[in-house]
């Protein structure tokens, strides 16, 4: 039984990524001209800021330097997060996408765009946006009905949650603080 380079790299790097509190989502080795590029995608339930990405990148680089996992020759290591329009392929991805708008391709054919309200072991509770002035409706979607799912970027979403995260502990107005 042979294993691919990506599988060997996953076995080597996944424990290191997990030790940094992140999940290893994807590994890809691509040739770009004479150079090779190792792309590593990481994420977590709380997200991954630039400092965490830099830390895991340094740790992965050191681990790769001490092994021959990339073979001979130069390569570039790129570490990043899944991005705004990520594909949802695992249960944890759906949990992380709660309250996000998602485009679903269904096995039986057809497409559905809806907001994930809740996730459990069997499927999703969704809010399907209303069309032409109609109110949104809720729907249950079992995981077994989903062929593909991808988060959608929303530019003009009306936020229903309180987005004012500033806290004034001195009970002073902004003018008094200035």
Kinemage of the C-alpha trace (Angstrom):
@kinemage 1
@onewidth
@group {chain A} dominant
@subgroup {mainchain}
@vectorlist {calphas} color= white
{ca unk a 1} P 0.000 0.000 0.000
{ca unk a 2} L 1.566 3.249 -1.103
{ca unk a 3} L 0.841 6.595 0.432
{ca unk a 4} L 0.951 9.880 -1.400
{ca unk a 5} L 3.225 12.718 -0.425
{ca unk a 6} L 0.186 14.674 0.799
{ca unk a 7} L -0.842 11.777 3.070
{ca unk a 8} L 2.700 11.507 4.485
{ca unk a 9} L 2.803 15.266 5.043
{ca unk a 10} L -0.597 15.165 6.769
{ca unk a 11} L 0.625 12.424 9.138
{ca unk a 12} L 3.731 14.471 9.916
{ca unk a 13} L 2.139 17.902 10.270
{ca unk a 14} L -1.331 17.273 11.704
{ca unk a 15} L -0.125 16.601 15.287
{ca unk a 16} L 1.965 19.770 15.174
{ca unk a 17} L -0.968 21.867 13.912
{ca unk a 18} L -3.231 20.325 16.585
{ca unk a 19} L -0.670 21.210 19.278
{ca unk a 20} L -1.114 24.854 18.208
{ca unk a 21} L -4.886 24.575 18.823
{ca unk a 22} L -5.771 24.439 15.126
{ca unk a 23} L -7.265 21.917 12.712
{ca unk a 24} L -5.360 20.905 9.590
{ca unk a 25} L -7.940 21.369 6.841
{ca unk a 26} L -5.983 20.883 3.616
{ca unk a 27} L -2.521 20.103 2.290
{ca unk a 28} L -1.525 20.511 -1.351
{ca unk a 29} L 1.822 20.275 -3.102
{ca unk a 30} L 1.878 22.055 -6.458
{ca unk a 31} L 4.614 22.696 -9.000
{ca unk a 32} L 4.945 26.269 -10.139
{ca unk a 33} L 7.597 26.312 -12.821
{ca unk a 34} L 10.717 24.798 -11.279
{ca unk a 35} L 9.548 25.506 -7.752
{ca unk a 36} L 7.213 23.548 -5.549
{ca unk a 37} L 4.640 25.139 -3.264
{ca unk a 38} L 3.360 23.419 -0.134
{ca unk a 39} L 0.003 24.976 0.768
{ca unk a 40} L -1.338 24.258 4.252
{ca unk a 41} L -4.825 25.399 5.272
{ca unk a 42} L -5.614 25.598 9.002
{ca unk a 43} L -8.629 26.735 11.011
{ca unk a 44} L -10.239 26.499 14.443
{ca unk a 45} L -13.594 27.074 16.081
{ca unk a 46} L -12.394 30.511 17.180
{ca unk a 47} L -10.673 31.360 13.899
{ca unk a 48} L -6.992 31.874 13.248
{ca unk a 49} L -5.526 35.368 13.389
{ca unk a 50} L -2.232 36.410 11.805
{ca unk a 51} L -0.225 35.730 14.959
{ca unk a 52} L -1.498 32.140 15.165
{ca unk a 53} L -0.833 31.634 11.442
{ca unk a 54} L 2.714 32.954 11.865
{ca unk a 55} L 3.331 30.696 14.881
{ca unk a 56} L 2.122 27.567 13.121
{ca unk a 57} L 4.028 28.514 9.972
{ca unk a 58} L 7.302 28.749 11.934
{ca unk a 59} L 6.598 25.423 13.658
{ca unk a 60} L 5.771 23.680 10.370
{ca unk a 61} L 8.842 25.132 8.682
{ca unk a 62} L 11.107 23.888 11.477
{ca unk a 63} L 9.535 20.411 11.346
{ca unk a 64} L 9.893 20.204 7.572
{ca unk a 65} L 13.543 21.358 7.783
{ca unk a 66} L 14.399 18.504 10.164
{ca unk a 67} L 12.819 15.837 7.919
{ca unk a 68} L 13.053 14.884 4.261
{ca unk a 69} L 9.274 15.018 3.834
{ca unk a 70} L 9.527 17.518 0.962
{ca unk a 71} L 12.444 15.714 -0.650
{ca unk a 72} L 15.334 17.475 -2.337
{ca unk a 73} L 15.029 20.882 -3.894
{ca unk a 74} L 13.533 24.171 -2.939
{ca unk a 75} L 9.921 24.707 -2.007
{ca unk a 76} L 7.785 27.491 -0.636
{ca unk a 77} L 5.562 26.973 2.408
{ca unk a 78} L 2.255 28.853 2.397
{ca unk a 79} L 0.032 28.676 5.479
{ca unk a 80} L -3.425 30.236 5.517
{ca unk a 81} L -7.083 29.865 6.428
{ca unk a 82} L -9.901 28.485 4.267
{ca unk a 83} L -11.151 31.855 3.083
{ca unk a 84} L -14.540 33.499 2.892
{ca unk a 85} L -16.225 31.104 0.462
{ca unk a 86} L -15.022 27.860 1.995
{ca unk a 87} L -16.439 24.473 1.103
{ca unk a 88} L -18.155 22.693 3.968
{ca unk a 89} L -17.110 19.038 4.048
{ca unk a 90} L -16.994 18.053 7.715
{ca unk a 91} L -19.363 18.427 10.658
{ca unk a 92} L -17.103 21.010 12.326
{ca unk a 93} L -17.254 23.166 9.173
{ca unk a 94} L -21.049 23.360 9.412
{ca unk a 95} L -20.836 24.244 13.116
{ca unk a 96} L -18.380 27.046 12.308
{ca unk a 97} L -20.713 28.292 9.566
{ca unk a 98} L -23.685 28.715 11.926
{ca unk a 99} L -25.443 32.009 11.139
{ca unk a 100} L -23.791 32.135 7.688
{ca unk a 101} L -25.496 31.979 4.302
{ca unk a 102} L -24.637 28.751 2.442
{ca unk a 103} L -25.300 27.470 -1.085
{ca unk a 104} L -26.203 23.764 -1.011
{ca unk a 105} L -26.070 21.404 -3.998
{ca unk a 106} L -28.459 18.565 -3.228
{ca unk a 107} L -27.931 14.918 -4.227
{ca unk a 108} L -31.440 14.689 -5.654
{ca unk a 109} L -30.667 17.684 -7.836
{ca unk a 110} L -31.367 21.295 -7.294
{ca unk a 111} L -29.825 24.003 -5.241
{ca unk a 112} L -30.753 25.709 -2.004
{ca unk a 113} L -29.402 28.937 -0.516
{ca unk a 114} L -30.141 29.255 3.194
{ca unk a 115} L -28.724 30.443 6.509
{ca unk a 116} L -27.571 27.800 8.994
{ca unk a 117} L -29.430 28.270 12.271
{ca unk a 118} L -28.356 25.120 14.131
{ca unk a 119} L -26.302 21.959 13.567
{ca unk a 120} L -26.675 18.553 15.197
{ca unk a 121} L -25.380 15.058 14.401
{ca unk a 122} L -28.073 14.372 11.784
{ca unk a 123} L -28.339 17.622 9.875
{ca unk a 124} L -29.066 21.313 9.796
{ca unk a 125} L -31.854 23.679 10.746
{ca unk a 126} L -31.972 26.362 8.067
{ca unk a 127} L -33.625 29.683 7.409
{ca unk a 128} L -34.559 30.006 3.745
{ca unk a 129} L -34.782 33.679 2.737
{ca unk a 130} L -38.179 34.901 1.574
{ca unk a 131} L -38.613 35.822 -2.073
{ca unk a 132} L -40.409 38.935 -3.327
{ca unk a 133} L -41.420 40.278 0.080
{ca unk a 134} L -42.312 36.927 1.634
{ca unk a 135} L -41.069 36.073 5.095
{ca unk a 136} L -38.195 33.618 5.547
{ca unk a 137} L -39.122 29.997 6.264
{ca unk a 138} L -37.324 27.328 8.273
{ca unk a 139} L -36.326 23.947 6.903
{ca unk a 140} L -34.571 20.827 8.144
{ca unk a 141} L -31.834 19.458 5.867
{ca unk a 142} L -30.309 16.048 6.663
{ca unk a 143} L -26.573 15.708 5.936
{ca unk a 144} L -27.368 12.788 3.629
{ca unk a 145} L -29.192 15.142 1.243
{ca unk a 146} L -26.163 17.433 0.793
{ca unk a 147} L -23.835 16.837 -2.160
{ca unk a 148} L -21.821 20.060 -1.804
{ca unk a 149} L -22.016 23.152 0.373
{ca unk a 150} L -20.168 26.456 0.147
{ca unk a 151} L -20.348 29.543 2.378
{ca unk a 152} L -21.530 32.642 0.521
{ca unk a 153} L -20.074 36.107 0.951
{ca unk a 154} L -22.613 38.678 2.133
{ca unk a 155} L -21.870 42.351 1.679
{ca unk a 156} L -25.172 43.965 2.681
{ca unk a 157} L -26.470 41.735 5.445
{ca unk a 158} L -28.583 43.487 8.015
{ca unk a 159} L -27.068 42.365 11.302
{ca unk a 160} L -29.719 41.313 13.774
{ca unk a 161} L -27.253 40.992 16.615
{ca unk a 162} L -25.835 43.798 18.706
{ca unk a 163} L -22.539 44.679 17.072
{ca unk a 164} L -21.485 47.315 19.604
{ca unk a 165} L -18.719 45.477 21.419
{ca unk a 166} L -17.213 48.540 23.072
{ca unk a 167} L -17.468 48.754 26.782
{ca unk a 168} L -17.299 51.945 28.783
{ca unk a 169} L -16.519 50.929 32.348
{ca unk a 170} L -16.061 54.459 33.665
{ca unk a 171} L -19.606 55.522 32.741
{ca unk a 172} L -18.156 58.522 30.916
{ca unk a 173} L -19.482 59.687 27.594
{ca unk a 174} L -17.163 59.644 24.587
{ca unk a 175} L -16.947 63.460 24.776
{ca unk a 176} L -15.832 63.334 28.425
{ca unk a 177} L -13.143 60.753 27.564
{ca unk a 178} L -11.692 62.953 24.774
